[in-house]
Amino acid sequence: MAHSTVLHELVSRYETLRTATEGSSASAELKRRLEDTAYTLCVITGTRHPDQALAVARARLAAAGD
């Protein structure tokens, strides 16, 4: 299980990148970074979909008091 600091950083990075890639003007680099972050979140949380990964990550952070 990932340390809560790492999990918090990944959730924050994912949310920031998701916001930055909304719309058609997002660069390929930003989209790739979002996909990489989503993949990492899924691996760390044992899920297959970014929405599930975020839910699991947030639950773990809440349980850890973060």
PDB file of N, CA, C and O in Angstrom:
ATOM      1  N   MET A   1       0.853  -1.180   0.000  1.00  0.00           N
ATOM      2  CA  MET A   1       0.000   0.000   0.000  1.00  0.00           C
ATOM      3  C   MET A   1       0.896   1.241   0.000  1.00  0.00           C
ATOM      4  O   MET A   1       1.890   1.317   0.722  1.00  0.00           O
ATOM      5  N   ALA A   2       0.519   2.184  -0.814  1.00  0.00           N
ATOM      6  CA  ALA A   2       1.298   3.412  -0.950  1.00  0.00           C
ATOM      7  C   ALA A   2       1.185   4.277   0.305  1.00  0.00           C
ATOM      8  O   ALA A   2       0.144   4.313   0.962  1.00  0.00           O
ATOM      9  N   HIS A   3       2.257   4.957   0.615  1.00  0.00           N
ATOM     10  CA  HIS A   3       2.265   5.902   1.723  1.00  0.00           C
ATOM     11  C   HIS A   3       1.264   7.011   1.410  1.00  0.00           C
ATOM     12  O   HIS A   3       1.086   7.382   0.250  1.00  0.00           O
ATOM     13  N   SER A   4       0.622   7.531   2.428  1.00  0.00           N
ATOM     14  CA  SER A   4      -0.419   8.540   2.216  1.00  0.00           C
ATOM     15  C   SER A   4       0.109   9.795   1.519  1.00  0.00           C
ATOM     16  O   SER A   4      -0.632  10.445   0.781  1.00  0.00           O
ATOM     17  N   THR A   5       1.359  10.141   1.740  1.00  0.00           N
ATOM     18  CA  THR A   5       1.943  11.309   1.071  1.00  0.00           C
ATOM     19  C   THR A   5       2.005  11.083  -0.438  1.00  0.00           C
ATOM     20  O   THR A   5       1.684  11.978  -1.219  1.00  0.00           O
ATOM     21  N   VAL A   6       2.416   9.893  -0.838  1.00  0.00           N
ATOM     22  CA  VAL A   6       2.494   9.549  -2.258  1.00  0.00           C
ATOM     23  C   VAL A   6       1.094   9.531  -2.862  1.00  0.00           C
ATOM     24  O   VAL A   6       0.873  10.059  -3.952  1.00  0.00           O
ATOM     25  N   LEU A   7       0.165   8.930  -2.159  1.00  0.00           N
ATOM     26  CA  LEU A   7      -1.209   8.852  -2.637  1.00  0.00           C
ATOM     27  C   LEU A   7      -1.812  10.245  -2.789  1.00  0.00           C
ATOM     28  O   LEU A   7      -2.474  10.533  -3.786  1.00  0.00           O
ATOM     29  N   HIS A   8      -1.586  11.096  -1.816  1.00  0.00           N
ATOM     30  CA  HIS A   8      -2.094  12.472  -1.878  1.00  0.00           C
ATOM     31  C   HIS A   8      -1.503  13.210  -3.081  1.00  0.00           C
ATOM     32  O   HIS A   8      -2.219  13.926  -3.781  1.00  0.00           O
ATOM     33  N   GLU A   9      -0.221  13.043  -3.318  1.00  0.00           N
ATOM     34  CA  GLU A   9       0.444  13.696  -4.457  1.00  0.00           C
ATOM     35  C   GLU A   9      -0.146  13.211  -5.774  1.00  0.00           C
ATOM     36  O   GLU A   9      -0.391  14.014  -6.674  1.00  0.00           O
ATOM     37  N   LEU A  10      -0.377  11.912  -5.899  1.00  0.00           N
ATOM     38  CA  LEU A  10      -0.940  11.369  -7.132  1.00  0.00           C
ATOM     39  C   LEU A  10      -2.359  11.879  -7.385  1.00  0.00           C
ATOM     40  O   LEU A  10      -2.702  12.243  -8.510  1.00  0.00           O
ATOM     41  N   VAL A  11      -3.171  11.903  -6.349  1.00  0.00           N
ATOM     42  CA  VAL A  11      -4.542  12.405  -6.495  1.00  0.00           C
ATOM     43  C   VAL A  11      -4.513  13.866  -6.912  1.00  0.00           C
ATOM     44  O   VAL A  11      -5.244  14.272  -7.816  1.00  0.00           O
ATOM     45  N   SER A  12      -3.683  14.647  -6.267  1.00  0.00           N
ATOM     46  CA  SER A  12      -3.570  16.069  -6.592  1.00  0.00           C
ATOM     47  C   SER A  12      -3.085  16.262  -8.029  1.00  0.00           C
ATOM     48  O   SER A  12      -3.634  17.082  -8.764  1.00  0.00           O
ATOM     49  N   ARG A  13      -2.064  15.512  -8.427  1.00  0.00           N
ATOM     50  CA  ARG A  13      -1.528  15.619  -9.786  1.00  0.00           C
ATOM     51  C   ARG A  13      -2.587  15.211 -10.808  1.00  0.00           C
ATOM     52  O   ARG A  13      -2.747  15.877 -11.830  1.00  0.00           O
ATOM     53  N   TYR A  14      -3.311  14.122 -10.541  1.00  0.00           N
ATOM     54  CA  TYR A  14      -4.342  13.665 -11.461  1.00  0.00           C
ATOM     55  C   TYR A  14      -5.418  14.734 -11.634  1.00  0.00           C
ATOM     56  O   TYR A  14      -5.806  15.045 -12.760  1.00  0.00           O
ATOM     57  N   GLU A  15      -5.895  15.290 -10.543  1.00  0.00           N
ATOM     58  CA  GLU A  15      -6.948  16.300 -10.619  1.00  0.00           C
ATOM     59  C   GLU A  15      -6.481  17.545 -11.367  1.00  0.00           C
ATOM     60  O   GLU A  15      -7.240  18.117 -12.150  1.00  0.00           O
ATOM     61  N   THR A  16      -5.252  17.965 -11.137  1.00  0.00           N
ATOM     62  CA  THR A  16      -4.697  19.122 -11.825  1.00  0.00           C
ATOM     63  C   THR A  16      -4.579  18.865 -13.324  1.00  0.00           C
ATOM     64  O   THR A  16      -4.960  19.705 -14.141  1.00  0.00           O
ATOM     65  N   LEU A  17      -4.048  17.697 -13.675  1.00  0.00           N
ATOM     66  CA  LEU A  17      -3.895  17.359 -15.085  1.00  0.00           C
ATOM     67  C   LEU A  17      -5.246  17.169 -15.772  1.00  0.00           C
ATOM     68  O   LEU A  17      -5.418  17.557 -16.927  1.00  0.00           O
ATOM     69  N   ARG A  18      -6.191  16.580 -15.068  1.00  0.00           N
ATOM     70  CA  ARG A  18      -7.520  16.380 -15.660  1.00  0.00           C
ATOM     71  C   ARG A  18      -8.151  17.740 -15.998  1.00  0.00           C
ATOM     72  O   ARG A  18      -8.747  17.911 -17.061  1.00  0.00           O
ATOM     73  N   THR A  19      -8.010  18.686 -15.091  1.00  0.00           N
ATOM     74  CA  THR A  19      -8.540  20.030 -15.340  1.00  0.00           C
ATOM     75  C   THR A  19      -7.802  20.688 -16.512  1.00  0.00           C
ATOM     76  O   THR A  19      -8.415  21.339 -17.358  1.00  0.00           O
ATOM     77  N   ALA A  20      -6.487  20.508 -16.545  1.00  0.00           N
ATOM     78  CA  ALA A  20      -5.678  21.132 -17.598  1.00  0.00           C
ATOM     79  C   ALA A  20      -5.944  20.535 -18.975  1.00  0.00           C
ATOM     80  O   ALA A  20      -5.728  21.202 -19.987  1.00  0.00           O
ATOM     81  N   THR A  21      -6.408  19.294 -19.029  1.00  0.00           N
ATOM     82  CA  THR A  21      -6.625  18.651 -20.327  1.00  0.00           C
ATOM     83  C   THR A  21      -8.068  18.729 -20.799  1.00  0.00           C
ATOM     84  O   THR A  21      -8.395  18.188 -21.855  1.00  0.00           O
ATOM     85  N   GLU A  22      -8.935  19.386 -20.046  1.00  0.00           N
ATOM     86  CA  GLU A  22     -10.314  19.560 -20.498  1.00  0.00           C
ATOM     87  C   GLU A  22     -10.331  20.497 -21.688  1.00  0.00           C
ATOM     88  O   GLU A  22      -9.612  21.496 -21.710  1.00  0.00           O
ATOM     89  N   GLY A  23     -11.130  20.188 -22.654  1.00  0.00           N
ATOM     90  CA  GLY A  23     -11.189  21.007 -23.857  1.00  0.00           C
ATOM     91  C   GLY A  23     -10.252  20.478 -24.922  1.00  0.00           C
ATOM     92  O   GLY A  23      -9.473  19.555 -24.683  1.00  0.00           O
ATOM     93  N   SER A  24     -10.332  21.057 -26.072  1.00  0.00           N
ATOM     94  CA  SER A  24      -9.582  20.558 -27.222  1.00  0.00           C
ATOM     95  C   SER A  24      -8.175  21.137 -27.342  1.00  0.00           C
ATOM     96  O   SER A  24      -7.407  20.710 -28.204  1.00  0.00           O
ATOM     97  N   SER A  25      -7.830  22.087 -26.506  1.00  0.00           N
ATOM     98  CA  SER A  25      -6.528  22.749 -26.653  1.00  0.00           C
ATOM     99  C   SER A  25      -5.408  22.082 -25.846  1.00  0.00           C
ATOM    100  O   SER A  25      -4.286  22.590 -25.823  1.00  0.00           O
ATOM    101  N   ALA A  26      -5.690  20.973 -25.197  1.00  0.00           N
ATOM    102  CA  ALA A  26      -4.674  20.304 -24.382  1.00  0.00           C
ATOM    103  C   ALA A  26      -3.609  19.682 -25.276  1.00  0.00           C
ATOM    104  O   ALA A  26      -3.912  19.089 -26.311  1.00  0.00           O
ATOM    105  N   SER A  27      -2.373  19.828 -24.861  1.00  0.00           N
ATOM    106  CA  SER A  27      -1.269  19.274 -25.645  1.00  0.00           C
ATOM    107  C   SER A  27      -1.194  17.757 -25.467  1.00  0.00           C
ATOM    108  O   SER A  27      -1.715  17.193 -24.505  1.00  0.00           O
ATOM    109  N   ALA A  28      -0.543  17.138 -26.403  1.00  0.00           N
ATOM    110  CA  ALA A  28      -0.342  15.685 -26.331  1.00  0.00           C
ATOM    111  C   ALA A  28       0.473  15.322 -25.094  1.00  0.00           C
ATOM    112  O   ALA A  28       0.240  14.281 -24.478  1.00  0.00           O
ATOM    113  N   GLU A  29       1.414  16.163 -24.734  1.00  0.00           N
ATOM    114  CA  GLU A  29       2.247  15.920 -23.549  1.00  0.00           C
ATOM    115  C   GLU A  29       1.403  15.909 -22.279  1.00  0.00           C
ATOM    116  O   GLU A  29       1.566  15.027 -21.436  1.00  0.00           O
ATOM    117  N   LEU A  30       0.505  16.876 -22.134  1.00  0.00           N
ATOM    118  CA  LEU A  30      -0.360  16.903 -20.955  1.00  0.00           C
ATOM    119  C   LEU A  30      -1.272  15.690 -20.907  1.00  0.00           C
ATOM    120  O   LEU A  30      -1.494  15.118 -19.840  1.00  0.00           O
ATOM    121  N   LYS A  31      -1.799  15.296 -22.054  1.00  0.00           N
ATOM    122  CA  LYS A  31      -2.659  14.119 -22.105  1.00  0.00           C
ATOM    123  C   LYS A  31      -1.892  12.860 -21.710  1.00  0.00           C
ATOM    124  O   LYS A  31      -2.418  12.008 -20.995  1.00  0.00           O
ATOM    125  N   ARG A  32      -0.651  12.743 -22.175  1.00  0.00           N
ATOM    126  CA  ARG A  32       0.182  11.595 -21.825  1.00  0.00           C
ATOM    127  C   ARG A  32       0.475  11.569 -20.339  1.00  0.00           C
ATOM    128  O   ARG A  32       0.440  10.509 -19.714  1.00  0.00           O
ATOM    129  N   ARG A  33       0.765  12.730 -19.767  1.00  0.00           N
ATOM    130  CA  ARG A  33       1.022  12.803 -18.331  1.00  0.00           C
ATOM    131  C   ARG A  33      -0.211  12.419 -17.533  1.00  0.00           C
ATOM    132  O   ARG A  33      -0.094  11.761 -16.499  1.00  0.00           O
ATOM    133  N   LEU A  34      -1.396  12.818 -17.994  1.00  0.00           N
ATOM    134  CA  LEU A  34      -2.637  12.431 -17.337  1.00  0.00           C
ATOM    135  C   LEU A  34      -2.814  10.919 -17.400  1.00  0.00           C
ATOM    136  O   LEU A  34      -3.148  10.292 -16.395  1.00  0.00           O
ATOM    137  N   GLU A  35      -2.596  10.334 -18.563  1.00  0.00           N
ATOM    138  CA  GLU A  35      -2.726   8.885 -18.715  1.00  0.00           C
ATOM    139  C   GLU A  35      -1.734   8.145 -17.824  1.00  0.00           C
ATOM    140  O   GLU A  35      -2.088   7.142 -17.204  1.00  0.00           O
ATOM    141  N   ASP A  36      -0.499   8.629 -17.752  1.00  0.00           N
ATOM    142  CA  ASP A  36       0.514   8.001 -16.898  1.00  0.00           C
ATOM    143  C   ASP A  36       0.119   8.077 -15.426  1.00  0.00           C
ATOM    144  O   ASP A  36       0.278   7.107 -14.684  1.00  0.00           O
ATOM    145  N   THR A  37      -0.388   9.215 -15.012  1.00  0.00           N
ATOM    146  CA  THR A  37      -0.796   9.394 -13.619  1.00  0.00           C
ATOM    147  C   THR A  37      -1.999   8.515 -13.305  1.00  0.00           C
ATOM    148  O   THR A  37      -2.061   7.907 -12.236  1.00  0.00           O
ATOM    149  N   ALA A  38      -2.949   8.444 -14.222  1.00  0.00           N
ATOM    150  CA  ALA A  38      -4.121   7.586 -14.031  1.00  0.00           C
ATOM    151  C   ALA A  38      -3.694   6.132 -13.914  1.00  0.00           C
ATOM    152  O   ALA A  38      -4.198   5.400 -13.063  1.00  0.00           O
ATOM    153  N   TYR A  39      -2.776   5.717 -14.759  1.00  0.00           N
ATOM    154  CA  TYR A  39      -2.282   4.338 -14.715  1.00  0.00           C
ATOM    155  C   TYR A  39      -1.626   4.046 -13.362  1.00  0.00           C
ATOM    156  O   TYR A  39      -1.883   3.009 -12.752  1.00  0.00           O
ATOM    157  N   THR A  40      -0.795   4.949 -12.910  1.00  0.00           N
ATOM    158  CA  THR A  40      -0.114   4.766 -11.627  1.00  0.00           C
ATOM    159  C   THR A  40      -1.115   4.690 -10.486  1.00  0.00           C
ATOM    160  O   THR A  40      -0.978   3.846  -9.600  1.00  0.00           O
ATOM    161  N   LEU A  41      -2.111   5.550 -10.492  1.00  0.00           N
ATOM    162  CA  LEU A  41      -3.154   5.508  -9.467  1.00  0.00           C
ATOM    163  C   LEU A  41      -3.882   4.167  -9.481  1.00  0.00           C
ATOM    164  O   LEU A  41      -4.157   3.591  -8.429  1.00  0.00           O
ATOM    165  N   CYS A  42      -4.187   3.681 -10.668  1.00  0.00           N
ATOM    166  CA  CYS A  42      -4.875   2.389 -10.778  1.00  0.00           C
ATOM    167  C   CYS A  42      -4.008   1.252 -10.238  1.00  0.00           C
ATOM    168  O   CYS A  42      -4.502   0.379  -9.524  1.00  0.00           O
ATOM    169  N   VAL A  43      -2.744   1.260 -10.568  1.00  0.00           N
ATOM    170  CA  VAL A  43      -1.843   0.206 -10.092  1.00  0.00           C
ATOM    171  C   VAL A  43      -1.738   0.246  -8.567  1.00  0.00           C
ATOM    172  O   VAL A  43      -1.834  -0.788  -7.907  1.00  0.00           O
ATOM    173  N   ILE A  44      -1.543   1.419  -8.022  1.00  0.00           N
ATOM    174  CA  ILE A  44      -1.363   1.565  -6.575  1.00  0.00           C
ATOM    175  C   ILE A  44      -2.623   1.175  -5.808  1.00  0.00           C
ATOM    176  O   ILE A  44      -2.542   0.639  -4.703  1.00  0.00           O
ATOM    177  N   THR A  45      -3.783   1.445  -6.394  1.00  0.00           N
ATOM    178  CA  THR A  45      -5.043   1.161  -5.689  1.00  0.00           C
ATOM    179  C   THR A  45      -5.640  -0.191  -6.066  1.00  0.00           C
ATOM    180  O   THR A  45      -6.635  -0.612  -5.476  1.00  0.00           O
ATOM    181  N   GLY A  46      -5.046  -0.874  -7.038  1.00  0.00           N
ATOM    182  CA  GLY A  46      -5.554  -2.177  -7.452  1.00  0.00           C
ATOM    183  C   GLY A  46      -6.871  -2.097  -8.206  1.00  0.00           C
ATOM    184  O   GLY A  46      -7.698  -3.005  -8.120  1.00  0.00           O
ATOM    185  N   THR A  47      -7.064  -1.022  -8.936  1.00  0.00           N
ATOM    186  CA  THR A  47      -8.292  -0.833  -9.708  1.00  0.00           C
ATOM    187  C   THR A  47      -7.950  -0.764 -11.187  1.00  0.00           C
ATOM    188  O   THR A  47      -6.781  -0.787 -11.570  1.00  0.00           O
ATOM    189  N   ARG A  48      -8.995  -0.678 -12.019  1.00  0.00           N
ATOM    190  CA  ARG A  48      -8.781  -0.630 -13.469  1.00  0.00           C
ATOM    191  C   ARG A  48      -9.293   0.648 -14.114  1.00  0.00           C
ATOM    192  O   ARG A  48      -9.099   0.853 -15.312  1.00  0.00           O
ATOM    193  N   HIS A  49      -9.932   1.496 -13.356  1.00  0.00           N
ATOM    194  CA  HIS A  49     -10.501   2.717 -13.926  1.00  0.00           C
ATOM    195  C   HIS A  49     -10.127   3.906 -13.043  1.00  0.00           C
ATOM    196  O   HIS A  49     -10.184   3.801 -11.818  1.00  0.00           O
ATOM    197  N   PRO A  50      -9.750   5.025 -13.637  1.00  0.00           N
ATOM    198  CA  PRO A  50      -9.333   6.186 -12.847  1.00  0.00           C
ATOM    199  C   PRO A  50     -10.368   6.651 -11.816  1.00  0.00           C
ATOM    200  O   PRO A  50      -9.998   7.053 -10.713  1.00  0.00           O
ATOM    201  N   ASP A  51     -11.653   6.600 -12.160  1.00  0.00           N
ATOM    202  CA  ASP A  51     -12.672   7.017 -11.189  1.00  0.00           C
ATOM    203  C   ASP A  51     -12.678   6.107  -9.963  1.00  0.00           C
ATOM    204  O   ASP A  51     -12.815   6.571  -8.831  1.00  0.00           O
ATOM    205  N   GLN A  52     -12.528   4.807 -10.204  1.00  0.00           N
ATOM    206  CA  GLN A  52     -12.437   3.862  -9.085  1.00  0.00           C
ATOM    207  C   GLN A  52     -11.168   4.115  -8.274  1.00  0.00           C
ATOM    208  O   GLN A  52     -11.190   4.086  -7.043  1.00  0.00           O
ATOM    209  N   ALA A  53     -10.078   4.362  -8.968  1.00  0.00           N
ATOM    210  CA  ALA A  53      -8.805   4.621  -8.297  1.00  0.00           C
ATOM    211  C   ALA A  53      -8.898   5.846  -7.403  1.00  0.00           C
ATOM    212  O   ALA A  53      -8.401   5.839  -6.276  1.00  0.00           O
ATOM    213  N   LEU A  54      -9.535   6.897  -7.903  1.00  0.00           N
ATOM    214  CA  LEU A  54      -9.704   8.106  -7.086  1.00  0.00           C
ATOM    215  C   LEU A  54     -10.547   7.823  -5.855  1.00  0.00           C
ATOM    216  O   LEU A  54     -10.226   8.290  -4.762  1.00  0.00           O
ATOM    217  N   ALA A  55     -11.612   7.071  -6.019  1.00  0.00           N
ATOM    218  CA  ALA A  55     -12.473   6.744  -4.872  1.00  0.00           C
ATOM    219  C   ALA A  55     -11.707   5.945  -3.826  1.00  0.00           C
ATOM    220  O   ALA A  55     -11.807   6.226  -2.632  1.00  0.00           O
ATOM    221  N   VAL A  56     -10.949   4.956  -4.266  1.00  0.00           N
ATOM    222  CA  VAL A  56     -10.163   4.145  -3.331  1.00  0.00           C
ATOM    223  C   VAL A  56      -9.091   5.002  -2.658  1.00  0.00           C
ATOM    224  O   VAL A  56      -8.896   4.921  -1.445  1.00  0.00           O
ATOM    225  N   ALA A  57      -8.399   5.818  -3.448  1.00  0.00           N
ATOM    226  CA  ALA A  57      -7.347   6.676  -2.899  1.00  0.00           C
ATOM    227  C   ALA A  57      -7.912   7.645  -1.861  1.00  0.00           C
ATOM    228  O   ALA A  57      -7.328   7.831  -0.794  1.00  0.00           O
ATOM    229  N   ARG A  58      -9.034   8.252  -2.176  1.00  0.00           N
ATOM    230  CA  ARG A  58      -9.648   9.192  -1.226  1.00  0.00           C
ATOM    231  C   ARG A  58     -10.088   8.476   0.046  1.00  0.00           C
ATOM    232  O   ARG A  58      -9.949   9.019   1.142  1.00  0.00           O
ATOM    233  N   ALA A  59     -10.610   7.280  -0.090  1.00  0.00           N
ATOM    234  CA  ALA A  59     -11.015   6.508   1.092  1.00  0.00           C
ATOM    235  C   ALA A  59      -9.816   6.169   1.958  1.00  0.00           C
ATOM    236  O   ALA A  59      -9.883   6.265   3.183  1.00  0.00           O
ATOM    237  N   ARG A  60      -8.721   5.774   1.325  1.00  0.00           N
ATOM    238  CA  ARG A  60      -7.497   5.457   2.077  1.00  0.00           C
ATOM    239  C   ARG A  60      -6.947   6.710   2.774  1.00  0.00           C
ATOM    240  O   ARG A  60      -6.506   6.652   3.922  1.00  0.00           O
ATOM    241  N   LEU A  61      -6.981   7.827   2.069  1.00  0.00           N
ATOM    242  CA  LEU A  61      -6.503   9.070   2.680  1.00  0.00           C
ATOM    243  C   LEU A  61      -7.384   9.477   3.845  1.00  0.00           C
ATOM    244  O   LEU A  61      -6.880   9.928   4.873  1.00  0.00           O
ATOM    245  N   ALA A  62      -8.683   9.325   3.702  1.00  0.00           N
ATOM    246  CA  ALA A  62      -9.601   9.654   4.798  1.00  0.00           C
ATOM    247  C   ALA A  62      -9.362   8.739   5.999  1.00  0.00           C
ATOM    248  O   ALA A  62      -9.396   9.186   7.145  1.00  0.00           O
ATOM    249  N   ALA A  63      -9.121   7.469   5.729  1.00  0.00           N
ATOM    250  CA  ALA A  63      -8.852   6.516   6.809  1.00  0.00           C
ATOM    251  C   ALA A  63      -7.542   6.835   7.522  1.00  0.00           C
ATOM    252  O   ALA A  63      -7.391   6.579   8.717  1.00  0.00           O
ATOM    253  N   ALA A  64      -6.594   7.400   6.766  1.00  0.00           N
ATOM    254  CA  ALA A  64      -5.310   7.760   7.346  1.00  0.00           C
ATOM    255  C   ALA A  64      -5.352   9.124   8.018  1.00  0.00           C
ATOM    256  O   ALA A  64      -4.388   9.542   8.659  1.00  0.00           O
ATOM    257  N   GLY A  65      -6.477   9.814   7.866  1.00  0.00           N
ATOM    258  CA  GLY A  65      -6.621  11.133   8.483  1.00  0.00           C
ATOM    259  C   GLY A  65      -6.019  12.258   7.677  1.00  0.00           C
ATOM    260  O   GLY A  65      -5.742  13.332   8.210  1.00  0.00           O
ATOM    261  N   ASP A  66      -5.812  12.015   6.377  1.00  0.00           N
ATOM    262  CA  ASP A  66      -5.220  13.047   5.494  1.00  0.00           C
ATOM    263  C   ASP A  66      -6.289  13.749   4.701  1.00  0.00           C
ATOM    264  O   ASP A  66      -5.984  14.642   3.910  1.00  0.00           O
TER     265      ASP A  66
END
